[in-house]
Amino acid sequence: MDLQTRKILFVQEFLKLESEKAITHLEKLLVKETKSDSAFAPMSIQEFQKRIDQSSNDSKNGRLTESNELLSEIEKWS
């Protein structure tokens, strides 16, 4: 089933809803999903420098995760 068909079916089911709680929940989910793109706003030079400093500090103090360790951990998720 293509995306357009899924959207139409979703809207049809949404229009049948009588539960205000369900509609409120779906509204909140829609707002959350449409605002997620704005979470990647450009950072200031000061914030960028602060993140670089924190990363350097983490590296010096051994607060790192090796990529192979991370990949092994991710494999356990599914």
PyMOL Python script that loads the backbone (N, CA, C, O; Angstrom):
from pymol import cmd

cmd.read_pdbstr("""\
ATOM      1  N   MET A   1       0.858  -1.176   0.000  1.00  0.00           N
ATOM      2  CA  MET A   1       0.000   0.000   0.000  1.00  0.00           C
ATOM      3  C   MET A   1       0.900   1.234   0.000  1.00  0.00           C
ATOM      4  O   MET A   1       1.823   1.339   0.808  1.00  0.00           O
ATOM      5  N   ASP A   2       0.632   2.142  -0.889  1.00  0.00           N
ATOM      6  CA  ASP A   2       1.472   3.338  -0.986  1.00  0.00           C
ATOM      7  C   ASP A   2       1.105   4.366   0.092  1.00  0.00           C
ATOM      8  O   ASP A   2       0.066   4.263   0.745  1.00  0.00           O
ATOM      9  N   LEU A   3       1.971   5.343   0.255  1.00  0.00           N
ATOM     10  CA  LEU A   3       1.806   6.344   1.315  1.00  0.00           C
ATOM     11  C   LEU A   3       0.513   7.126   1.164  1.00  0.00           C
ATOM     12  O   LEU A   3      -0.175   7.379   2.154  1.00  0.00           O
ATOM     13  N   GLN A   4       0.174   7.509  -0.047  1.00  0.00           N
ATOM     14  CA  GLN A   4      -1.037   8.306  -0.285  1.00  0.00           C
ATOM     15  C   GLN A   4      -2.283   7.531   0.154  1.00  0.00           C
ATOM     16  O   GLN A   4      -3.180   8.098   0.777  1.00  0.00           O
ATOM     17  N   THR A   5      -2.336   6.266  -0.165  1.00  0.00           N
ATOM     18  CA  THR A   5      -3.473   5.423   0.230  1.00  0.00           C
ATOM     19  C   THR A   5      -3.535   5.292   1.743  1.00  0.00           C
ATOM     20  O   THR A   5      -4.613   5.363   2.334  1.00  0.00           O
ATOM     21  N   ARG A   6      -2.379   5.101   2.370  1.00  0.00           N
ATOM     22  CA  ARG A   6      -2.331   4.999   3.830  1.00  0.00           C
ATOM     23  C   ARG A   6      -2.834   6.280   4.487  1.00  0.00           C
ATOM     24  O   ARG A   6      -3.549   6.227   5.488  1.00  0.00           O
ATOM     25  N   LYS A   7      -2.464   7.426   3.932  1.00  0.00           N
ATOM     26  CA  LYS A   7      -2.928   8.704   4.487  1.00  0.00           C
ATOM     27  C   LYS A   7      -4.448   8.816   4.406  1.00  0.00           C
ATOM     28  O   LYS A   7      -5.104   9.215   5.368  1.00  0.00           O
ATOM     29  N   ILE A   8      -4.993   8.462   3.259  1.00  0.00           N
ATOM     30  CA  ILE A   8      -6.447   8.543   3.064  1.00  0.00           C
ATOM     31  C   ILE A   8      -7.167   7.624   4.047  1.00  0.00           C
ATOM     32  O   ILE A   8      -8.160   8.022   4.655  1.00  0.00           O
ATOM     33  N   LEU A   9      -6.670   6.399   4.205  1.00  0.00           N
ATOM     34  CA  LEU A   9      -7.278   5.467   5.146  1.00  0.00           C
ATOM     35  C   LEU A   9      -7.172   5.983   6.578  1.00  0.00           C
ATOM     36  O   LEU A   9      -8.100   5.830   7.372  1.00  0.00           O
ATOM     37  N   PHE A  10      -6.042   6.592   6.898  1.00  0.00           N
ATOM     38  CA  PHE A  10      -5.859   7.157   8.237  1.00  0.00           C
ATOM     39  C   PHE A  10      -6.872   8.274   8.496  1.00  0.00           C
ATOM     40  O   PHE A  10      -7.500   8.320   9.553  1.00  0.00           O
ATOM     41  N   VAL A  11      -7.022   9.161   7.531  1.00  0.00           N
ATOM     42  CA  VAL A  11      -7.963  10.276   7.685  1.00  0.00           C
ATOM     43  C   VAL A  11      -9.388   9.751   7.828  1.00  0.00           C
ATOM     44  O   VAL A  11     -10.161  10.255   8.643  1.00  0.00           O
ATOM     45  N   GLN A  12      -9.731   8.741   7.040  1.00  0.00           N
ATOM     46  CA  GLN A  12     -11.075   8.163   7.147  1.00  0.00           C
ATOM     47  C   GLN A  12     -11.315   7.591   8.540  1.00  0.00           C
ATOM     48  O   GLN A  12     -12.380   7.799   9.121  1.00  0.00           O
ATOM     49  N   GLU A  13     -10.336   6.874   9.077  1.00  0.00           N
ATOM     50  CA  GLU A  13     -10.465   6.324  10.421  1.00  0.00           C
ATOM     51  C   GLU A  13     -10.489   7.429  11.472  1.00  0.00           C
ATOM     52  O   GLU A  13     -11.231   7.345  12.451  1.00  0.00           O
ATOM     53  N   PHE A  14      -9.678   8.463  11.269  1.00  0.00           N
ATOM     54  CA  PHE A  14      -9.642   9.592  12.196  1.00  0.00           C
ATOM     55  C   PHE A  14     -11.019  10.263  12.275  1.00  0.00           C
ATOM     56  O   PHE A  14     -11.476  10.625  13.359  1.00  0.00           O
ATOM     57  N   LEU A  15     -11.667  10.424  11.132  1.00  0.00           N
ATOM     58  CA  LEU A  15     -12.976  11.077  11.102  1.00  0.00           C
ATOM     59  C   LEU A  15     -14.049  10.265  11.828  1.00  0.00           C
ATOM     60  O   LEU A  15     -15.079  10.816  12.217  1.00  0.00           O
ATOM     61  N   LYS A  16     -13.826   8.989  12.011  1.00  0.00           N
ATOM     62  CA  LYS A  16     -14.774   8.137  12.729  1.00  0.00           C
ATOM     63  C   LYS A  16     -14.587   8.206  14.245  1.00  0.00           C
ATOM     64  O   LYS A  16     -15.454   7.765  15.000  1.00  0.00           O
ATOM     65  N   LEU A  17     -13.460   8.756  14.689  1.00  0.00           N
ATOM     66  CA  LEU A  17     -13.169   8.793  16.129  1.00  0.00           C
ATOM     67  C   LEU A  17     -14.189   9.627  16.890  1.00  0.00           C
ATOM     68  O   LEU A  17     -14.588  10.702  16.443  1.00  0.00           O
ATOM     69  N   GLU A  18     -14.601   9.123  18.030  1.00  0.00           N
ATOM     70  CA  GLU A  18     -15.504   9.856  18.913  1.00  0.00           C
ATOM     71  C   GLU A  18     -14.813  10.213  20.231  1.00  0.00           C
ATOM     72  O   GLU A  18     -15.337  11.006  21.013  1.00  0.00           O
ATOM     73  N   SER A  19     -13.654   9.637  20.473  1.00  0.00           N
ATOM     74  CA  SER A  19     -12.952   9.841  21.732  1.00  0.00           C
ATOM     75  C   SER A  19     -12.117  11.117  21.680  1.00  0.00           C
ATOM     76  O   SER A  19     -11.191  11.237  20.877  1.00  0.00           O
ATOM     77  N   GLU A  20     -12.458  12.065  22.547  1.00  0.00           N
ATOM     78  CA  GLU A  20     -11.678  13.301  22.607  1.00  0.00           C
ATOM     79  C   GLU A  20     -10.252  13.018  23.073  1.00  0.00           C
ATOM     80  O   GLU A  20      -9.307  13.680  22.642  1.00  0.00           O
ATOM     81  N   LYS A  21     -10.105  12.030  23.955  1.00  0.00           N
ATOM     82  CA  LYS A  21      -8.786  11.658  24.452  1.00  0.00           C
ATOM     83  C   LYS A  21      -7.903  11.147  23.304  1.00  0.00           C
ATOM     84  O   LYS A  21      -6.729  11.506  23.215  1.00  0.00           O
ATOM     85  N   ALA A  22      -8.461  10.326  22.446  1.00  0.00           N
ATOM     86  CA  ALA A  22      -7.704   9.795  21.308  1.00  0.00           C
ATOM     87  C   ALA A  22      -7.327  10.913  20.339  1.00  0.00           C
ATOM     88  O   ALA A  22      -6.206  10.943  19.832  1.00  0.00           O
ATOM     89  N   ILE A  23      -8.238  11.814  20.087  1.00  0.00           N
ATOM     90  CA  ILE A  23      -7.964  12.934  19.181  1.00  0.00           C
ATOM     91  C   ILE A  23      -6.875  13.827  19.763  1.00  0.00           C
ATOM     92  O   ILE A  23      -5.973  14.255  19.043  1.00  0.00           O
ATOM     93  N   THR A  24      -6.951  14.111  21.062  1.00  0.00           N
ATOM     94  CA  THR A  24      -5.920  14.922  21.714  1.00  0.00           C
ATOM     95  C   THR A  24      -4.565  14.246  21.606  1.00  0.00           C
ATOM     96  O   THR A  24      -3.560  14.896  21.318  1.00  0.00           O
ATOM     97  N   HIS A  25      -4.540  12.949  21.836  1.00  0.00           N
ATOM     98  CA  HIS A  25      -3.290  12.188  21.731  1.00  0.00           C
ATOM     99  C   HIS A  25      -2.709  12.282  20.313  1.00  0.00           C
ATOM    100  O   HIS A  25      -1.511  12.507  20.145  1.00  0.00           O
ATOM    101  N   LEU A  26      -3.544  12.112  19.317  1.00  0.00           N
ATOM    102  CA  LEU A  26      -3.074  12.194  17.930  1.00  0.00           C
ATOM    103  C   LEU A  26      -2.621  13.607  17.567  1.00  0.00           C
ATOM    104  O   LEU A  26      -1.656  13.777  16.823  1.00  0.00           O
ATOM    105  N   GLU A  27      -3.310  14.616  18.087  1.00  0.00           N
ATOM    106  CA  GLU A  27      -2.890  16.004  17.855  1.00  0.00           C
ATOM    107  C   GLU A  27      -1.500  16.247  18.422  1.00  0.00           C
ATOM    108  O   GLU A  27      -0.652  16.851  17.766  1.00  0.00           O
ATOM    109  N   LYS A  28      -1.267  15.773  19.644  1.00  0.00           N
ATOM    110  CA  LYS A  28       0.044  15.958  20.273  1.00  0.00           C
ATOM    111  C   LYS A  28       1.128  15.237  19.496  1.00  0.00           C
ATOM    112  O   LYS A  28       2.227  15.762  19.318  1.00  0.00           O
ATOM    113  N   LEU A  29       0.821  14.037  19.036  1.00  0.00           N
ATOM    114  CA  LEU A  29       1.775  13.276  18.242  1.00  0.00           C
ATOM    115  C   LEU A  29       2.100  14.004  16.933  1.00  0.00           C
ATOM    116  O   LEU A  29       3.259  14.059  16.523  1.00  0.00           O
ATOM    117  N   LEU A  30       1.092  14.552  16.292  1.00  0.00           N
ATOM    118  CA  LEU A  30       1.309  15.283  15.048  1.00  0.00           C
ATOM    119  C   LEU A  30       2.184  16.511  15.281  1.00  0.00           C
ATOM    120  O   LEU A  30       3.095  16.780  14.498  1.00  0.00           O
ATOM    121  N   VAL A  31       1.915  17.255  16.346  1.00  0.00           N
ATOM    122  CA  VAL A  31       2.729  18.434  16.663  1.00  0.00           C
ATOM    123  C   VAL A  31       4.171  18.017  16.914  1.00  0.00           C
ATOM    124  O   VAL A  31       5.103  18.651  16.419  1.00  0.00           O
ATOM    125  N   LYS A  32       4.348  16.950  17.685  1.00  0.00           N
ATOM    126  CA  LYS A  32       5.695  16.465  17.995  1.00  0.00           C
ATOM    127  C   LYS A  32       6.436  16.063  16.727  1.00  0.00           C
ATOM    128  O   LYS A  32       7.605  16.409  16.560  1.00  0.00           O
ATOM    129  N   GLU A  33       5.777  15.345  15.839  1.00  0.00           N
ATOM    130  CA  GLU A  33       6.411  14.876  14.611  1.00  0.00           C
ATOM    131  C   GLU A  33       6.724  16.015  13.641  1.00  0.00           C
ATOM    132  O   GLU A  33       7.741  15.969  12.949  1.00  0.00           O
ATOM    133  N   THR A  34       5.881  17.020  13.579  1.00  0.00           N
ATOM    134  CA  THR A  34       6.123  18.116  12.639  1.00  0.00           C
ATOM    135  C   THR A  34       7.134  19.110  13.173  1.00  0.00           C
ATOM    136  O   THR A  34       7.737  19.849  12.394  1.00  0.00           O
ATOM    137  N   LYS A  35       7.334  19.147  14.480  1.00  0.00           N
ATOM    138  CA  LYS A  35       8.315  20.068  15.059  1.00  0.00           C
ATOM    139  C   LYS A  35       9.690  19.446  15.172  1.00  0.00           C
ATOM    140  O   LYS A  35      10.648  20.147  15.499  1.00  0.00           O
ATOM    141  N   SER A  36       9.825  18.142  14.911  1.00  0.00           N
ATOM    142  CA  SER A  36      11.112  17.476  15.086  1.00  0.00           C
ATOM    143  C   SER A  36      12.181  18.048  14.169  1.00  0.00           C
ATOM    144  O   SER A  36      13.360  18.030  14.522  1.00  0.00           O
ATOM    145  N   ASP A  37      11.801  18.554  13.003  1.00  0.00           N
ATOM    146  CA  ASP A  37      12.783  19.141  12.088  1.00  0.00           C
ATOM    147  C   ASP A  37      13.395  20.409  12.661  1.00  0.00           C
ATOM    148  O   ASP A  37      14.552  20.722  12.380  1.00  0.00           O
ATOM    149  N   SER A  38      12.629  21.141  13.464  1.00  0.00           N
ATOM    150  CA  SER A  38      13.150  22.385  14.029  1.00  0.00           C
ATOM    151  C   SER A  38      14.137  22.125  15.158  1.00  0.00           C
ATOM    152  O   SER A  38      14.802  23.054  15.617  1.00  0.00           O
ATOM    153  N   ALA A  39      14.245  20.881  15.615  1.00  0.00           N
ATOM    154  CA  ALA A  39      15.189  20.556  16.680  1.00  0.00           C
ATOM    155  C   ALA A  39      16.635  20.644  16.190  1.00  0.00           C
ATOM    156  O   ALA A  39      17.564  20.633  16.999  1.00  0.00           O
ATOM    157  N   PHE A  40      16.828  20.731  14.894  1.00  0.00           N
ATOM    158  CA  PHE A  40      18.160  20.787  14.317  1.00  0.00           C
ATOM    159  C   PHE A  40      18.507  22.208  13.864  1.00  0.00           C
ATOM    160  O   PHE A  40      19.071  22.411  12.788  1.00  0.00           O
ATOM    161  N   ALA A  41      18.166  23.164  14.688  1.00  0.00           N
ATOM    162  CA  ALA A  41      18.473  24.557  14.372  1.00  0.00           C
ATOM    163  C   ALA A  41      19.983  24.777  14.467  1.00  0.00           C
ATOM    164  O   ALA A  41      20.655  24.120  15.261  1.00  0.00           O
ATOM    165  N   PRO A  42      20.507  25.679  13.677  1.00  0.00           N
ATOM    166  CA  PRO A  42      21.949  25.951  13.744  1.00  0.00           C
ATOM    167  C   PRO A  42      22.359  26.433  15.128  1.00  0.00           C
ATOM    168  O   PRO A  42      21.616  27.153  15.795  1.00  0.00           O
ATOM    169  N   MET A  43      23.553  26.026  15.549  1.00  0.00           N
ATOM    170  CA  MET A  43      24.035  26.452  16.859  1.00  0.00           C
ATOM    171  C   MET A  43      24.949  27.663  16.696  1.00  0.00           C
ATOM    172  O   MET A  43      25.491  27.921  15.621  1.00  0.00           O
ATOM    173  N   SER A  44      25.100  28.385  17.779  1.00  0.00           N
ATOM    174  CA  SER A  44      25.981  29.552  17.762  1.00  0.00           C
ATOM    175  C   SER A  44      27.442  29.097  17.785  1.00  0.00           C
ATOM    176  O   SER A  44      27.739  27.944  18.095  1.00  0.00           O
ATOM    177  N   ILE A  45      28.332  30.004  17.458  1.00  0.00           N
ATOM    178  CA  ILE A  45      29.769  29.714  17.514  1.00  0.00           C
ATOM    179  C   ILE A  45      30.165  29.352  18.947  1.00  0.00           C
ATOM    180  O   ILE A  45      30.976  28.451  19.162  1.00  0.00           O
ATOM    181  N   GLN A  46      29.588  30.060  19.927  1.00  0.00           N
ATOM    182  CA  GLN A  46      29.904  29.793  21.323  1.00  0.00           C
ATOM    183  C   GLN A  46      29.469  28.376  21.727  1.00  0.00           C
ATOM    184  O   GLN A  46      30.213  27.664  22.402  1.00  0.00           O
ATOM    185  N   GLU A  47      28.263  27.975  21.310  1.00  0.00           N
ATOM    186  CA  GLU A  47      27.786  26.638  21.630  1.00  0.00           C
ATOM    187  C   GLU A  47      28.647  25.576  20.939  1.00  0.00           C
ATOM    188  O   GLU A  47      28.952  24.536  21.524  1.00  0.00           O
ATOM    189  N   PHE A  48      29.029  25.846  19.705  1.00  0.00           N
ATOM    190  CA  PHE A  48      29.882  24.926  18.954  1.00  0.00           C
ATOM    191  C   PHE A  48      31.228  24.753  19.671  1.00  0.00           C
ATOM    192  O   PHE A  48      31.702  23.630  19.841  1.00  0.00           O
ATOM    193  N   GLN A  49      31.830  25.847  20.082  1.00  0.00           N
ATOM    194  CA  GLN A  49      33.112  25.797  20.790  1.00  0.00           C
ATOM    195  C   GLN A  49      32.969  25.059  22.118  1.00  0.00           C
ATOM    196  O   GLN A  49      33.857  24.298  22.502  1.00  0.00           O
ATOM    197  N   LYS A  50      31.861  25.277  22.818  1.00  0.00           N
ATOM    198  CA  LYS A  50      31.612  24.596  24.092  1.00  0.00           C
ATOM    199  C   LYS A  50      31.526  23.079  23.876  1.00  0.00           C
ATOM    200  O   LYS A  50      32.050  22.303  24.675  1.00  0.00           O
ATOM    201  N   ARG A  51      30.868  22.667  22.803  1.00  0.00           N
ATOM    202  CA  ARG A  51      30.764  21.234  22.510  1.00  0.00           C
ATOM    203  C   ARG A  51      32.122  20.635  22.144  1.00  0.00           C
ATOM    204  O   ARG A  51      32.425  19.502  22.517  1.00  0.00           O
ATOM    205  N   ILE A  52      32.923  21.385  21.424  1.00  0.00           N
ATOM    206  CA  ILE A  52      34.272  20.917  21.089  1.00  0.00           C
ATOM    207  C   ILE A  52      35.087  20.739  22.362  1.00  0.00           C
ATOM    208  O   ILE A  52      35.759  19.723  22.541  1.00  0.00           O
ATOM    209  N   ASP A  53      35.024  21.739  23.251  1.00  0.00           N
ATOM    210  CA  ASP A  53      35.760  21.664  24.521  1.00  0.00           C
ATOM    211  C   ASP A  53      35.305  20.466  25.353  1.00  0.00           C
ATOM    212  O   ASP A  53      36.131  19.762  25.934  1.00  0.00           O
ATOM    213  N   GLN A  54      33.982  20.233  25.411  1.00  0.00           N
ATOM    214  CA  GLN A  54      33.453  19.105  26.179  1.00  0.00           C
ATOM    215  C   GLN A  54      33.907  17.778  25.571  1.00  0.00           C
ATOM    216  O   GLN A  54      34.247  16.846  26.299  1.00  0.00           O
ATOM    217  N   SER A  55      33.914  17.693  24.253  1.00  0.00           N
ATOM    218  CA  SER A  55      34.361  16.474  23.582  1.00  0.00           C
ATOM    219  C   SER A  55      35.840  16.210  23.848  1.00  0.00           C
ATOM    220  O   SER A  55      36.236  15.071  24.099  1.00  0.00           O
ATOM    221  N   SER A  56      36.648  17.252  23.792  1.00  0.00           N
ATOM    222  CA  SER A  56      38.076  17.101  24.090  1.00  0.00           C
ATOM    223  C   SER A  56      38.281  16.651  25.527  1.00  0.00           C
ATOM    224  O   SER A  56      39.109  15.782  25.799  1.00  0.00           O
ATOM    225  N   ASN A  57      37.529  17.238  26.441  1.00  0.00           N
ATOM    226  CA  ASN A  57      37.601  16.872  27.848  1.00  0.00           C
ATOM    227  C   ASN A  57      37.182  15.403  28.043  1.00  0.00           C
ATOM    228  O   ASN A  57      37.841  14.664  28.775  1.00  0.00           O
ATOM    229  N   ASP A  58      36.104  14.989  27.397  1.00  0.00           N
ATOM    230  CA  ASP A  58      35.660  13.596  27.488  1.00  0.00           C
ATOM    231  C   ASP A  58      36.738  12.653  26.974  1.00  0.00           C
ATOM    232  O   ASP A  58      36.990  11.609  27.576  1.00  0.00           O
ATOM    233  N   SER A  59      37.374  13.013  25.867  1.00  0.00           N
ATOM    234  CA  SER A  59      38.429  12.175  25.290  1.00  0.00           C
ATOM    235  C   SER A  59      39.613  12.035  26.248  1.00  0.00           C
ATOM    236  O   SER A  59      40.116  10.932  26.458  1.00  0.00           O
ATOM    237  N   LYS A  60      40.054  13.144  26.825  1.00  0.00           N
ATOM    238  CA  LYS A  60      41.185  13.128  27.754  1.00  0.00           C
ATOM    239  C   LYS A  60      40.897  12.297  28.998  1.00  0.00           C
ATOM    240  O   LYS A  60      41.809  11.716  29.586  1.00  0.00           O
ATOM    241  N   ASN A  61      39.621  12.241  29.400  1.00  0.00           N
ATOM    242  CA  ASN A  61      39.239  11.536  30.620  1.00  0.00           C
ATOM    243  C   ASN A  61      38.668  10.139  30.362  1.00  0.00           C
ATOM    244  O   ASN A  61      38.078   9.531  31.256  1.00  0.00           O
ATOM    245  N   GLY A  62      38.844   9.639  29.144  1.00  0.00           N
ATOM    246  CA  GLY A  62      38.437   8.274  28.835  1.00  0.00           C
ATOM    247  C   GLY A  62      36.947   8.037  28.777  1.00  0.00           C
ATOM    248  O   GLY A  62      36.504   6.896  28.912  1.00  0.00           O
ATOM    249  N   ARG A  63      36.164   9.072  28.582  1.00  0.00           N
ATOM    250  CA  ARG A  63      34.716   8.915  28.490  1.00  0.00           C
ATOM    251  C   ARG A  63      34.314   8.789  27.023  1.00  0.00           C
ATOM    252  O   ARG A  63      33.659   9.664  26.456  1.00  0.00           O
ATOM    253  N   LEU A  64      34.731   7.666  26.428  1.00  0.00           N
ATOM    254  CA  LEU A  64      34.466   7.405  25.018  1.00  0.00           C
ATOM    255  C   LEU A  64      33.881   6.014  24.853  1.00  0.00           C
ATOM    256  O   LEU A  64      34.049   5.155  25.719  1.00  0.00           O
ATOM    257  N   THR A  65      33.205   5.796  23.757  1.00  0.00           N
ATOM    258  CA  THR A  65      32.737   4.472  23.380  1.00  0.00           C
ATOM    259  C   THR A  65      33.323   4.169  22.012  1.00  0.00           C
ATOM    260  O   THR A  65      33.111   4.908  21.050  1.00  0.00           O
ATOM    261  N   GLU A  66      34.063   3.074  21.941  1.00  0.00           N
ATOM    262  CA  GLU A  66      34.645   2.672  20.664  1.00  0.00           C
ATOM    263  C   GLU A  66      33.535   2.274  19.700  1.00  0.00           C
ATOM    264  O   GLU A  66      32.502   1.753  20.122  1.00  0.00           O
ATOM    265  N   SER A  67      33.741   2.515  18.416  1.00  0.00           N
ATOM    266  CA  SER A  67      32.702   2.231  17.433  1.00  0.00           C
ATOM    267  C   SER A  67      32.326   0.754  17.403  1.00  0.00           C
ATOM    268  O   SER A  67      31.153   0.420  17.239  1.00  0.00           O
ATOM    269  N   ASN A  68      33.312  -0.141  17.561  1.00  0.00           N
ATOM    270  CA  ASN A  68      32.983  -1.568  17.545  1.00  0.00           C
ATOM    271  C   ASN A  68      32.136  -1.947  18.761  1.00  0.00           C
ATOM    272  O   ASN A  68      31.267  -2.813  18.656  1.00  0.00           O
ATOM    273  N   GLU A  69      32.378  -1.306  19.926  1.00  0.00           N
ATOM    274  CA  GLU A  69      31.556  -1.544  21.113  1.00  0.00           C
ATOM    275  C   GLU A  69      30.126  -1.054  20.877  1.00  0.00           C
ATOM    276  O   GLU A  69      29.161  -1.717  21.261  1.00  0.00           O
ATOM    277  N   LEU A  70      30.003   0.107  20.246  1.00  0.00           N
ATOM    278  CA  LEU A  70      28.693   0.664  19.960  1.00  0.00           C
ATOM    279  C   LEU A  70      27.927  -0.236  18.998  1.00  0.00           C
ATOM    280  O   LEU A  70      26.742  -0.501  19.203  1.00  0.00           O
ATOM    281  N   LEU A  71      28.593  -0.703  17.959  1.00  0.00           N
ATOM    282  CA  LEU A  71      27.940  -1.582  17.000  1.00  0.00           C
ATOM    283  C   LEU A  71      27.487  -2.880  17.660  1.00  0.00           C
ATOM    284  O   LEU A  71      26.401  -3.377  17.361  1.00  0.00           O
ATOM    285  N   SER A  72      28.301  -3.432  18.548  1.00  0.00           N
ATOM    286  CA  SER A  72      27.903  -4.648  19.277  1.00  0.00           C
ATOM    287  C   SER A  72      26.674  -4.383  20.140  1.00  0.00           C
ATOM    288  O   SER A  72      25.774  -5.219  20.215  1.00  0.00           O
ATOM    289  N   GLU A  73      26.636  -3.250  20.774  1.00  0.00           N
ATOM    290  CA  GLU A  73      25.493  -2.892  21.603  1.00  0.00           C
ATOM    291  C   GLU A  73      24.232  -2.732  20.744  1.00  0.00           C
ATOM    292  O   GLU A  73      23.159  -3.199  21.126  1.00  0.00           O
ATOM    293  N   ILE A  74      24.358  -2.087  19.608  1.00  0.00           N
ATOM    294  CA  ILE A  74      23.203  -1.862  18.724  1.00  0.00           C
ATOM    295  C   ILE A  74      22.637  -3.196  18.244  1.00  0.00           C
ATOM    296  O   ILE A  74      21.420  -3.345  18.133  1.00  0.00           O
ATOM    297  N   GLU A  75      23.505  -4.164  17.958  1.00  0.00           N
ATOM    298  CA  GLU A  75      23.040  -5.479  17.504  1.00  0.00           C
ATOM    299  C   GLU A  75      22.145  -6.156  18.541  1.00  0.00           C
ATOM    300  O   GLU A  75      21.272  -6.946  18.184  1.00  0.00           O
ATOM    301  N   LYS A  76      22.354  -5.854  19.809  1.00  0.00           N
ATOM    302  CA  LYS A  76      21.545  -6.445  20.877  1.00  0.00           C
ATOM    303  C   LYS A  76      20.146  -5.844  20.955  1.00  0.00           C
ATOM    304  O   LYS A  76      19.258  -6.440  21.563  1.00  0.00           O
ATOM    305  N   TRP A  77      19.934  -4.684  20.356  1.00  0.00           N
ATOM    306  CA  TRP A  77      18.648  -3.994  20.448  1.00  0.00           C
ATOM    307  C   TRP A  77      17.524  -4.737  19.745  1.00  0.00           C
ATOM    308  O   TRP A  77      16.375  -4.674  20.181  1.00  0.00           O
ATOM    309  N   SER A  78      17.837  -5.435  18.675  1.00  0.00           N
ATOM    310  CA  SER A  78      16.737  -6.040  17.903  1.00  0.00           C
ATOM    311  C   SER A  78      16.539  -7.487  18.195  1.00  0.00           C
ATOM    312  O   SER A  78      15.652  -8.118  17.618  1.00  0.00           O
TER     313      SER A  78
END
""", "prot")
cmd.dss("prot")
cmd.show_as("cartoon", "prot")
cmd.util.cbc("prot")
cmd.orient("prot")
